[in-house]
Amino acid sequence: MLNVEQGSLYPAVYRIEQRGWVSSKWGVTETGRRAKFYTLTKAGRKQLAAEEESWDLLSLAISKVRKAV
């Protein structure tokens, strides 16, 4: 299981927000707690598609190497 520490997550979210890949707004959760909500932007969807393509190529290459061994 992937475990991301709070000290790593928020700087990463801040960076992608600064790049325009997500937008945020403050709101209230169902339990009444104040929280920041994030939404993927059009630029974020485009970046996600590029990252997915890159991941697919990398995983394909790794799979080929594993099968060759």
C-alpha contacts under 8 A as a table, 3 or more apart, distances in Angstrom:
res1	aa1	res2	aa2	distance
4	V	8	S	6.61
4	V	9	L	6.41
5	E	8	S	5.40
5	E	9	L	6.29
6	Q	9	L	5.14
6	Q	10	Y	6.33
7	G	10	Y	6.29
7	G	11	P	7.12
8	S	11	P	5.92
8	S	12	A	6.53
9	L	12	A	5.28
9	L	13	V	6.23
10	Y	13	V	5.01
10	Y	14	Y	6.02
11	P	14	Y	5.00
11	P	15	R	6.20
12	A	15	R	5.13
12	A	16	I	6.39
13	V	16	I	5.27
13	V	17	E	6.10
14	Y	17	E	5.06
14	Y	18	Q	6.15
15	R	18	Q	5.04
15	R	19	R	6.29
16	I	19	R	4.99
16	I	20	G	6.40
16	I	21	W	5.45
16	I	22	V	6.35
17	E	20	G	5.12
17	E	21	W	5.68
17	E	22	V	4.91
17	E	23	S	6.06
17	E	24	S	7.75
18	Q	21	W	7.62
19	R	22	V	7.94
20	G	23	S	6.91
20	G	41	T	7.10
20	G	43	A	6.63
20	G	44	G	6.92
21	W	40	L	6.11
21	W	41	T	5.40
21	W	42	K	7.38
21	W	43	A	5.35
21	W	44	G	3.65
21	W	45	R	7.42
21	W	47	Q	7.35
22	V	38	Y	6.27
22	V	39	T	5.35
22	V	40	L	4.44
22	V	41	T	5.13
22	V	44	G	6.03
23	S	38	Y	5.60
23	S	39	T	5.27
23	S	40	L	6.51
23	S	41	T	6.48
24	S	36	K	6.46
24	S	37	F	5.42
24	S	38	Y	4.37
24	S	39	T	6.23
25	K	36	K	5.58
25	K	37	F	5.43
25	K	38	Y	6.74
26	W	34	R	7.09
26	W	35	A	5.74
26	W	36	K	4.37
26	W	37	F	6.08
27	G	34	R	5.77
27	G	35	A	5.53
27	G	36	K	6.08
27	G	37	F	6.78
28	V	31	T	7.79
28	V	32	G	5.52
28	V	33	R	5.40
28	V	34	R	4.47
28	V	35	A	5.79
29	T	32	G	5.16
29	T	33	R	5.22
29	T	34	R	6.32
29	T	35	A	6.56
30	E	33	R	7.44
40	L	43	A	7.99
40	L	44	G	5.43
40	L	45	R	6.46
41	T	44	G	4.77
41	T	45	R	6.21
42	K	45	R	5.15
42	K	46	K	6.36
43	A	46	K	5.06
43	A	47	Q	6.18
44	G	47	Q	5.00
44	G	48	L	5.98
45	R	48	L	4.97
45	R	49	A	6.21
46	K	49	A	5.21
46	K	50	A	6.45
47	Q	50	A	5.07
47	Q	51	E	6.17
48	L	51	E	5.03
48	L	52	E	6.05
49	A	52	E	5.08
49	A	53	E	6.22
50	A	53	E	5.15
50	A	54	S	6.24
51	E	54	S	5.04
51	E	55	W	6.06
52	E	55	W	4.99
52	E	56	D	6.07
53	E	56	D	5.08
53	E	57	L	6.34
54	S	57	L	5.24
54	S	58	L	6.25
55	W	58	L	5.08
55	W	59	S	6.01
56	D	59	S	5.23
56	D	60	L	6.05
57	L	60	L	5.14
57	L	61	A	6.23
58	L	61	A	5.15
58	L	62	I	6.24
59	S	62	I	5.04
59	S	63	S	6.03
60	L	63	S	5.04
60	L	64	K	6.24
61	A	64	K	5.15
61	A	65	V	6.31
62	I	65	V	5.11
62	I	66	R	6.15
63	S	66	R	5.10
63	S	67	K	6.23
64	K	67	K	5.18
64	K	68	A	6.22
65	V	68	A	5.09
65	V	69	V	6.47
66	R	69	V	5.42
